[in-house]
Amino acid sequence: MDQPFTVNSLKKLAAMPDHTDVSLSPEERVRALSKLGCNITITEDITPRRYFRSGVEMERMASVYLEEGNLENAFVLYNKFITLFVEKLPSHRDYQQCAVPEKQDIMKKLKEIAFPRTDELKKDLLKKYNVEYQEYLQSKNKYKAEILKQREHQSLIEAERKRVARMRQQQLESEQFLFFEDQLKKQELARGQMRSQESRALSEQIDGSALSCLPAPRTSALLNVLADQPPRSEAARDASHSPPVNRALKPAAALSAVQNLVVEGLRCVVLPRDLCHRFLLLAESNTVRGIETCGILCGKLTHPTQTAFLSSVDLHTHCSYQLMLPEAIAIVCSPKHKDTGIFRLTNAGMLEVSACKKKGFHPHTKDPRLFSICKHVLVKDIKITTLDLR
């Protein structure tokens, strides 16, 4: 089973400079952010109209980041907005024939909002990074003065840089090893708990519900599903579509090391640990009557008697969200099988589903896989608010 971080990927990450590295010059840090903003591709199978609609949401999110004072995320998103509609999309085969209201709106936002704000953000980031760089240089020079008595200047700096990199690498590898060890213990405990609580009455009464983006397990046994449950051996009608539960979520001890990391180009998503539990409590009155429940954020009717996987309807529902926000996730809960999965569409899945015109439940190709387990989700004990709008 794929894990979100392997030892090799952590080694590569430890040696990879990015915009958070205060030892880089302000210009280098801004260039690193700009590269993230250029990391966007288009496909001919998705119509320009859908890109224009997604662009409206992209610009809105960039404005929200700016209002919150998150300069880096705002800068990256505005750069993606400019790259998409100035460099990438005009080369689309259907671009010239596309005449939608959103197109004029996008062109106006490029001229009046995106370009001016990107320039201002670049200036603000350079000022911010320059302050941090000067503080770094002062600290670095003070350290140099203390050790130059024993070693040559250049050799000492190089040795210190290697030492810091080695310590960081060893720390990440140690935390990863401890995490895997802890997961094995939790899996054994979860198996024992689930065996003791399984009964035919419970399986007949509990029905399933799913949230596409933010959902939920219930009962004390299901509280451990997101972080701890191992893959089950039960086979369902579409078992070939049903990946194992995402068990590679970080424990609290490892959160500090990965909270600000980017996994395969995606920012990590922090998921409240008891969100699924609270959602299923709200859905219980429907569940006991065999009625499916969808959530207000991105919910969609699913399949409470089957295992956790993305059906064809789920794939089409989630595709539009992932087009707007690459970090979007789909969470499927199957209380009957005590199974919960956190998924996202693969590149192949985005291509096939976005081009598919069929409605309702229908077959899709199985190879290559259209969806996979998310690797950028963190489970964390944070406060949430749920609202039942029925």
C-alpha positions as CSV (number, residue, x, y, z in Angstrom):
1,M,0.0,0.0,0.0
2,D,1.2,3.5,-0.8
3,Q,2.3,5.6,2.1
4,P,2.3,9.4,2.1
5,F,5.9,9.6,3.0
6,T,8.7,7.1,2.5
7,V,12.2,7.3,3.9
8,N,13.5,8.2,0.4
9,S,10.9,10.9,-0.1
10,L,11.7,12.4,3.2
11,K,15.4,12.4,2.3
12,K,14.6,14.3,-0.9
13,L,12.4,16.7,1.0
14,A,15.1,17.4,3.6
15,A,17.5,18.5,0.9
16,M,15.0,20.5,-1.1
17,P,15.2,24.3,-0.6
18,D,11.9,26.3,-0.7
19,H,10.5,29.7,0.1
20,T,10.6,29.0,3.8
21,D,14.4,28.7,3.9
22,V,15.6,32.0,5.4
23,S,19.1,31.3,4.3
24,L,18.1,32.0,0.7
25,S,18.1,35.6,-0.6
26,P,14.7,37.3,-0.7
27,E,14.8,37.1,-4.6
28,E,15.5,33.4,-4.5
29,R,12.6,32.8,-2.1
30,V,10.2,34.8,-4.3
31,R,11.4,32.8,-7.4
32,A,10.7,29.6,-5.5
33,L,7.1,30.8,-4.9
34,S,6.8,31.9,-8.6
35,K,7.7,28.4,-9.7
36,L,4.9,27.0,-7.6
37,G,2.5,29.4,-9.3
38,C,3.7,28.2,-12.8
39,N,3.0,24.6,-11.9
40,I,-0.2,24.2,-13.8
41,T,-1.3,22.2,-16.8
42,I,-4.3,22.0,-19.0
43,T,-5.9,19.2,-21.1
44,E,-7.7,19.4,-24.4
45,D,-10.4,17.1,-23.0
46,I,-11.6,19.8,-20.6
47,T,-13.5,22.6,-22.3
48,P,-12.3,26.2,-21.9
49,R,-15.7,27.0,-20.4
50,R,-15.0,24.8,-17.4
51,Y,-11.6,26.4,-16.9
52,F,-13.1,29.9,-17.0
53,R,-15.7,28.9,-14.4
54,S,-12.9,27.5,-12.2
55,G,-10.9,30.7,-12.7
56,V,-13.6,32.8,-11.0
57,E,-13.3,30.6,-7.9
58,M,-9.5,30.7,-8.1
59,E,-9.5,34.5,-8.0
60,R,-12.0,34.6,-5.2
61,M,-9.8,32.3,-3.1
62,A,-6.7,34.4,-3.8
63,S,-8.6,37.4,-2.5
64,V,-9.5,35.5,0.7
65,Y,-5.9,34.6,1.3
66,L,-4.9,38.2,0.8
67,E,-7.5,39.4,3.3
68,E,-6.3,36.9,5.8
69,G,-2.7,38.2,5.4
70,N,-1.5,34.9,3.9
71,L,0.8,36.6,1.3
72,E,2.5,33.4,0.1
73,N,-0.7,31.5,-0.7
74,A,-2.2,34.6,-2.3
75,F,0.9,35.2,-4.5
76,V,1.0,31.5,-5.6
77,L,-2.7,31.5,-6.5
78,Y,-2.6,34.8,-8.4
79,N,0.4,33.4,-10.4
80,K,-1.5,30.3,-11.2
81,F,-4.4,32.4,-12.3
82,I,-2.2,34.5,-14.6
83,T,-0.3,31.4,-15.9
84,L,-3.6,29.5,-16.7
85,F,-5.3,32.3,-18.6
86,V,-2.4,34.1,-20.2
87,E,0.0,31.3,-21.1
88,K,-1.7,27.9,-21.0
89,L,-5.4,28.2,-21.9
90,P,-5.0,30.3,-25.2
91,S,-3.2,27.3,-26.7
92,H,-6.4,25.2,-26.2
93,R,-7.9,24.0,-29.5
94,D,-11.3,25.4,-28.6
95,Y,-10.2,28.6,-27.0
96,Q,-11.0,31.0,-29.9
97,Q,-14.5,29.5,-30.3
98,C,-15.3,29.8,-26.6
99,A,-17.6,32.7,-26.0
100,V,-18.9,32.7,-22.4
101,P,-19.7,35.5,-19.9
102,E,-17.0,34.2,-17.6
103,K,-14.3,34.8,-20.3
104,Q,-14.8,38.6,-20.3
105,D,-14.9,38.6,-16.5
106,I,-11.6,36.7,-16.3
107,M,-9.9,39.1,-18.8
108,K,-11.1,42.0,-16.7
109,K,-9.9,40.4,-13.5
110,L,-6.5,39.8,-15.1
111,K,-6.0,43.4,-16.0
112,E,-7.6,45.1,-13.0
113,I,-6.8,42.6,-10.2
114,A,-4.4,39.8,-10.8
115,F,-1.5,41.7,-12.4
116,P,-1.6,44.7,-10.0
117,R,-2.0,42.5,-6.9
118,T,0.8,40.1,-8.0
119,D,3.2,43.1,-8.3
120,E,2.2,44.5,-4.9
121,L,2.5,41.0,-3.3
122,K,6.0,40.6,-4.8
123,K,7.1,43.9,-3.3
124,D,5.6,43.0,0.1
125,L,7.2,39.6,0.1
126,L,10.6,41.0,-0.8
127,K,10.4,43.4,2.1
128,K,9.3,40.6,4.5
129,Y,12.0,38.2,3.3
130,N,14.7,40.9,3.4
131,V,13.9,41.5,7.1
132,E,14.2,37.8,7.8
133,Y,17.3,37.5,5.7
134,Q,19.0,40.3,7.6
135,E,18.1,38.6,10.9
136,Y,19.5,35.4,9.5
137,L,22.8,37.1,8.4
138,Q,23.2,38.7,11.8
139,S,22.8,35.4,13.6
140,K,25.1,33.7,11.1
141,N,27.8,36.3,11.5
142,K,27.7,36.1,15.2
143,Y,28.1,32.3,15.0
144,K,31.0,32.8,12.6
145,A,32.9,35.1,14.9
146,E,32.9,32.4,17.6
147,I,34.3,29.6,15.5
148,L,36.7,31.3,13.1
149,K,39.4,31.0,15.7
150,Q,39.6,27.2,15.1
151,R,38.8,26.7,11.4
152,E,38.9,28.3,8.0
153,H,35.8,30.4,7.2
154,Q,34.5,28.5,4.1
155,S,35.1,25.0,5.4
156,L,33.4,25.7,8.7
157,I,30.2,27.1,6.9
158,E,30.1,24.0,4.7
159,A,30.5,21.6,7.6
160,E,27.8,23.4,9.6
161,R,25.4,23.3,6.7
162,K,26.0,19.6,6.3
163,R,25.5,19.0,10.0
164,V,22.2,20.8,10.1
165,A,21.0,18.9,7.0
166,R,22.0,15.6,8.5
167,M,20.3,16.3,11.8
168,R,17.1,17.3,10.0
169,Q,17.2,14.2,7.9
170,Q,17.8,11.9,10.9
171,Q,14.9,13.6,12.8
172,L,12.5,13.1,10.0
173,E,13.5,9.5,9.6
174,S,13.2,8.8,13.3
175,E,9.7,10.4,13.4
176,Q,8.6,8.3,10.4
177,F,9.9,5.1,12.0
178,L,8.1,5.9,15.3
179,F,4.9,6.7,13.4
180,F,4.9,3.3,11.6
181,E,5.6,1.5,14.8
182,D,2.7,3.3,16.5
183,Q,0.4,2.6,13.6
184,L,1.0,-1.2,13.9
185,K,0.1,-1.1,17.6
186,K,-3.1,0.9,16.9
187,Q,-4.1,-1.5,14.1
188,E,-3.9,-4.5,16.4
189,L,-5.9,-2.6,19.0
190,A,-8.5,-1.6,16.4
191,R,-8.9,-5.2,15.2
192,G,-9.6,-6.3,18.8
193,Q,-12.1,-3.5,19.3
194,M,-14.0,-4.1,16.1
195,R,-14.2,-7.9,16.6
196,S,-15.7,-7.4,20.1
197,Q,-18.3,-4.9,18.7
198,E,-19.3,-6.6,15.5
199,S,-22.8,-8.1,15.6
200,R,-25.5,-8.8,13.1
201,A,-27.9,-6.4,14.7
202,L,-25.5,-3.5,14.4
203,S,-24.7,-4.2,10.8
204,E,-28.4,-4.3,9.9
205,Q,-29.2,-1.1,11.7
206,I,-26.3,1.1,10.7
207,D,-26.4,2.6,7.2
208,G,-23.7,4.6,5.5
209,S,-23.3,8.2,4.6
210,A,-20.6,10.1,2.7
211,L,-19.3,13.6,2.5
212,S,-17.4,14.7,-0.7
213,C,-14.8,16.9,0.9
214,L,-15.5,16.7,4.7
215,P,-17.4,13.7,6.3
216,A,-17.7,11.2,9.2
217,P,-17.7,7.9,11.2
218,R,-19.8,7.2,14.3
219,T,-19.7,4.9,17.3
220,S,-16.6,4.5,19.4
221,A,-15.2,1.8,17.1
222,L,-15.5,4.1,14.1
223,L,-13.7,6.9,15.9
224,N,-10.4,5.2,15.1
225,V,-11.1,4.4,11.5
226,L,-9.5,7.5,9.9
227,A,-6.2,7.2,11.6
228,D,-6.0,3.6,12.7
229,Q,-8.1,1.0,10.8
230,P,-6.3,-1.6,8.7
231,P,-7.7,-2.8,5.4
232,R,-10.5,-5.3,5.7
233,S,-11.0,-8.5,3.9
234,E,-14.7,-8.2,3.1
235,A,-15.5,-8.2,-0.6
236,A,-18.4,-6.1,-2.0
237,R,-19.9,-5.9,-5.4
238,D,-17.4,-3.3,-6.5
239,A,-14.5,-4.4,-4.4
240,S,-12.0,-3.8,-7.2
241,H,-12.9,-0.1,-6.9
242,S,-12.5,0.0,-3.1
243,P,-9.0,1.0,-1.9
244,P,-8.0,0.5,1.7
245,V,-8.7,3.1,4.3
246,N,-6.2,6.0,4.5
247,R,-4.3,4.8,7.5
248,A,-1.2,7.0,7.0
249,L,-2.5,10.0,8.8
250,K,0.0,11.6,11.1
251,P,-0.2,11.3,14.9
252,A,0.1,14.5,16.9
253,A,3.8,13.8,17.6
254,A,4.6,14.1,13.9
255,L,2.3,16.9,13.0
256,S,4.8,19.7,13.8
257,A,7.3,18.3,11.3
258,V,4.8,18.1,8.3
259,Q,2.2,20.8,8.9
260,N,3.8,23.2,6.4
261,L,4.9,20.6,3.9
262,V,3.7,20.1,0.3
263,V,2.9,16.5,-0.8
264,E,3.0,16.0,-4.6
265,G,2.4,19.7,-5.2
266,L,-0.6,19.8,-2.8
267,R,-0.8,21.7,0.5
268,C,-1.6,19.4,3.4
269,V,-5.3,19.3,4.5
270,V,-6.0,19.2,8.3
271,L,-9.0,17.1,9.0
272,P,-10.8,17.3,12.4
273,R,-10.6,13.9,14.1
274,D,-14.2,13.8,15.2
275,L,-15.9,15.3,12.1
276,C,-17.1,12.0,10.7
277,H,-18.4,10.9,14.2
278,R,-20.4,14.1,14.5
279,F,-21.8,13.9,11.0
280,L,-23.1,10.4,11.5
281,L,-24.7,11.4,14.8
282,L,-26.7,14.0,12.8
283,A,-27.5,11.4,10.1
284,E,-28.6,8.7,12.6
285,S,-32.3,9.3,12.2
286,N,-32.1,8.7,8.5
287,T,-29.5,5.9,8.8
288,V,-31.7,3.6,10.9
289,R,-34.5,4.0,8.3
290,G,-32.2,3.1,5.4
291,I,-32.2,6.7,4.1
292,E,-28.9,8.2,2.8
293,T,-27.7,11.6,4.0
294,C,-25.6,14.1,2.2
295,G,-23.6,16.9,3.8
296,I,-24.0,20.6,3.2
297,L,-20.3,21.2,2.1
298,C,-20.0,18.8,-0.8
299,G,-22.2,15.8,0.0
300,K,-23.6,13.3,-2.5
301,L,-26.0,10.3,-2.1
302,T,-23.9,7.1,-2.1
303,H,-24.1,3.5,-1.1
304,P,-24.5,2.7,2.7
305,T,-24.4,-1.0,2.2
306,Q,-21.1,-1.2,0.3
307,T,-17.5,-0.6,1.2
308,A,-15.8,2.8,1.0
309,F,-14.9,3.7,-2.6
310,L,-15.8,6.4,-5.2
311,S,-18.8,5.4,-7.4
312,S,-19.3,6.8,-10.8
313,V,-21.6,9.4,-9.4
314,D,-19.0,10.3,-6.7
315,L,-16.3,10.6,-9.4
316,H,-18.4,13.1,-11.4
317,T,-19.3,15.1,-8.2
318,H,-15.8,15.4,-6.9
319,C,-14.2,16.2,-10.3
320,S,-15.7,19.7,-10.4
321,Y,-14.4,20.4,-6.9
322,Q,-10.9,19.1,-7.7
323,L,-10.9,21.3,-10.8
324,M,-11.4,24.4,-8.7
325,L,-9.1,23.3,-5.8
326,P,-6.5,20.6,-6.3
327,E,-6.4,19.9,-2.5
328,A,-10.1,19.0,-2.5
329,I,-10.8,15.6,-0.9
330,A,-13.7,13.1,-1.0
331,I,-14.4,11.2,2.2
332,V,-16.6,8.1,2.0
333,C,-17.9,6.4,5.2
334,S,-19.2,2.8,5.3
335,P,-20.4,2.1,8.8
336,K,-21.6,-1.4,7.8
337,H,-18.1,-2.4,6.9
338,K,-16.5,-0.2,9.5
339,D,-14.6,1.4,6.6
340,T,-13.7,5.0,5.8
341,G,-11.7,6.2,2.8
342,I,-10.2,9.6,1.9
343,F,-9.8,9.9,-1.9
344,R,-8.9,12.2,-4.8
345,L,-9.0,11.7,-8.5
346,T,-5.8,10.7,-10.3
347,N,-4.6,12.6,-13.4
348,A,-6.1,9.8,-15.5
349,G,-9.4,10.1,-13.5
350,M,-9.6,13.8,-14.1
351,L,-9.2,13.3,-17.8
352,E,-11.7,10.5,-18.1
353,V,-14.4,11.9,-15.8
354,S,-14.3,15.5,-17.0
355,A,-14.8,14.2,-20.6
356,C,-17.6,11.8,-19.6
357,K,-21.1,12.9,-20.5
358,K,-23.1,10.0,-18.9
359,K,-25.5,10.5,-16.0
360,G,-26.3,8.4,-13.0
361,F,-24.4,5.2,-12.1
362,H,-22.4,3.9,-15.0
363,P,-19.1,2.0,-15.6
364,H,-15.7,3.6,-15.9
365,T,-12.3,2.0,-16.8
366,K,-10.5,0.3,-14.0
367,D,-6.9,0.6,-15.4
368,P,-5.4,3.0,-15.0
369,R,-7.0,3.8,-11.6
370,L,-9.3,6.8,-11.6
371,F,-8.9,7.7,-7.9
372,S,-6.4,7.0,-5.2
373,I,-6.0,7.4,-1.4
374,C,-5.1,11.0,-0.4
375,K,-1.6,11.6,0.9
376,H,-1.9,15.2,1.9
377,V,-4.5,14.8,4.8
378,L,-3.6,15.3,8.5
379,V,-6.0,14.3,11.3
380,K,-5.9,16.7,14.2
381,D,-7.8,17.5,17.3
382,I,-9.3,20.9,16.4
383,K,-12.7,22.5,17.2
384,I,-15.4,22.2,14.6
385,T,-19.0,23.4,14.3
386,T,-21.7,21.2,12.5
387,L,-25.1,22.5,11.5
388,D,-28.1,20.3,10.6
389,L,-30.1,22.1,7.9
390,R,-32.9,19.6,7.5
